[in-house]
Amino acid sequence: MRIRSVSLTMATVGTALVLSAWPVTGARAGGRQDAMMAASDGRLTASQVALKQAMRKLWSDHVFWTREYIVAAIDGTSDAQAAATRLLKNQEDIGAAIAPFYGGEAGDKLTSPLKQHIMIAVDIVTAARANDQPKLQDASAKWKQNANEIAGFLSQANSNWPSQSLTDAMNMHLQTTTREVVDRLQKNYDDDVRAFDAVYEHILHMADVLSDGIIKQFPARFAN
């Protein structure tokens, strides 16, 4: 299998103000407690904490359901479609969540390439599982183009998200997710677990970067 030689590209980007509860379990509990401590000593307002928790929840959903799809699709189990459907819903949630800041039209414009990203991701995993190199290369090229489109859209919406910075952050997300796919395909399960840990750690950082950008652009909305 030559999967390790293939440069895969996976990009998703979005922002959210979905004020849902942040589960207090495992590593996530520390993230919430840190945020609450920051609020209590005056470093963050309550609304800033709420945004950061919501953003982390949204992006955690993304990597959790991406993993569910990767495992199901590679192992050939029947729940792959359900996981893919949930991933598509996540992209709708992202698009809808930016509407309070950038308008409903902007939300729709973001949802479309994000959904395309998920569909290309499905093609990537399918081609990789079949070791179909031509289809894998073609899907990878489309994935990269899609990533550039999303980065460009967001950088125009918020000057605190420079295009190159977004591209760098997404590329790191792509690399960690690719590592996860490769290790799963090659049945390196211990490495697969470590790869997901890296995916999760990075996505929390990326979520915070996006939250910080919104807070800087709309400071009056997060004054208390």
N, C-alpha and C positions, 0 to 999 in steps of 0.2 A: 504494500500500500504506500502511495507517494503523497499522502495528505500533508505531511510535514513540509514539503517543498512548495506548497501552494500558499500564496499570500491572499488570505480571505479578508474581506472588509465588511464590517457590520456597523451600521450607524443608526442610532435613534437619539433624538434630542427633543426636548419639550420642556414646558414649564407648567406648574400647577399651583392652584390654591384650592385644594380639596380638603376641607377641614375635618378629616376623618381621624379616628383614634389611632395612635401609634402603639402597636402591641408591645407590652413590656416583658419581653422574653429574651434570654440569651444576650447576644451582642447588641441587639436593638434596645434593650433596657438601658444600657449605658449611654447610648445616644440620646435617649429621651431625658434621662436624669441629668446629663451634662447640659442639655438645653434649658431645662427647668432651673438648674443652678445658675446658669448665665442670666436668666431672667430675674431671679431673686436678688442678685447682687448688682443689678442695673446695667449689665452689659447688653442685654437684649430686652426689647419690650415683649409683652404677651403676644401681640400680633406677629412679631417677627418669629417668635418661637413656634406659633401655630403654622406659619408658612413653611418653616424649615421641617417641621414634623410631617406636614402634608406632602411636601416635595419628596422627602425620604420614603414615605409610604408609597407614593406613586412609582418611584423608581425601583423600590424593592419589589413591588408587584411585577415590574417589567422583568427583572432578572430572575425572580422566582418562577414566573410562568414561562420564560425562555428556557430555563433549565428543565421544567416539566416537559416542554415540547422536545428538547434535545434528547432527553432520556427515552421518551416514548417513541419518537421517530427512529432513533438509532436501534432501539431494542425491538421495534416492530410491533408495539402494542396498540390496542385499539383506542387508547385515550389521546393519541397524538392530535386528532382533529379538534377535540374539546379544548386542549391546551392552546392550539393555534387560534381558535375562536376567541378565547379569553385574552390572548395577546392582542388581537385586533381591537377588542373592547378597550384595552389599556391605551391604545393609540387614540381612540375616540375621547377617552377621559383626558388625555394630555391636551388635545386640541380644544376641547370644551373649557378646560381650566384656564387657558390664556385669554379667553374672551373677556373676562372682567378688566383686563389690563389693555388689551390690544384690539378688542372688538370681535364680534362673531365671525366676520368674514376672514379675519386673520386666523381664528381658530380652525375654520374649515380648510383654509389653505395649508395649514400645518398638518392637519389630520390626513390629508390625501397622500403626501409623500411618506408619512410615517406608516400608513397602511401598506404602501408599496414596499417599504422597507421590510415589513414582516413577510409579505408574500415572496420577496426575493430571498429572505432568510430561509423560508421553507424550501425554495429551490436549491439553495446552497447545501442544506443538510441532506436533501434527497440525492443530489449529485455526488456529494462526498460519500454517503453511505454506499452508493453504487460504484464508487471509484470511477465515475464518468468525468474524466479530466476536461474534455472540451466544454461540456455543460457547466462544469465547475468554474472554469476560467471565464466563461461568458457571464454567468451569474455574478461572479466576483466583480467584474468590470461594471456591471449595472449597479451593484451595491455601492461601489465607490462613488459613482456619479450621483446616486441618490443621496449619499452622505453629504456631498458638496452642496447639493441643492438645499438640504435642511440647514446646514451651517450658514449658508448665505442668507436664507430667509430670517433666521434668528438674529444674525449679526446686524441686519438692517433694522430690526425691531428694537434692539437694545444695544446702545454703544458700550455698555459694560460687558458685552459678550463679543469681543473681537473675533473676527472670522478665523484667524489662525489659532487662537486659543481654543475655540470650539472644536476646530479640526483636530488639534492635538489631544484634547480630552476624549473626543470620540474615537480617535485611533487607539488610544489606550484601552478604551472599552472594547473595541474590536479585537485587539490582541488578546485580552484576557478571555473573552468569550470564545475566540478561535481555539485557544489553548484547551478550554473546556471541551469543545467539540472533538478536537483531535484525541485527547486523552480518553474520552468516552468511546470513540471509534476503535481505538487500539486496546481497549479494555485495561487501561492503566488506571484502575479505579482509585487508588490512593492519590495519584497525581490529579485525577479528575476532581476529587474533593478539594484538594488544595487550590486547584484552578478556580473552582467556584468561590472559595473564600476570597481569592484575589478579585474576582468579578464583583462580589458584594462590597468589599472594602472600597474599591474604586468608585462604585456607583453612588455610595453614600457621599463621598467627596464631591463627585460631579453634581449631585443634587444640591449640596450646600453652595457650590459655585453659582448655580442657576438661581437659587434663592437669594443669594447676596446681590446678584445683578438686578433682580426685581426690586429689592429693598432700596438699593441705591437710586434706581430710576424713579421710584414712586415713594419717596421718604414720608410724605404727608400721610400716606395710608397706613404707615406702620409706626406712628408716633407714640401709640400707647397700646 
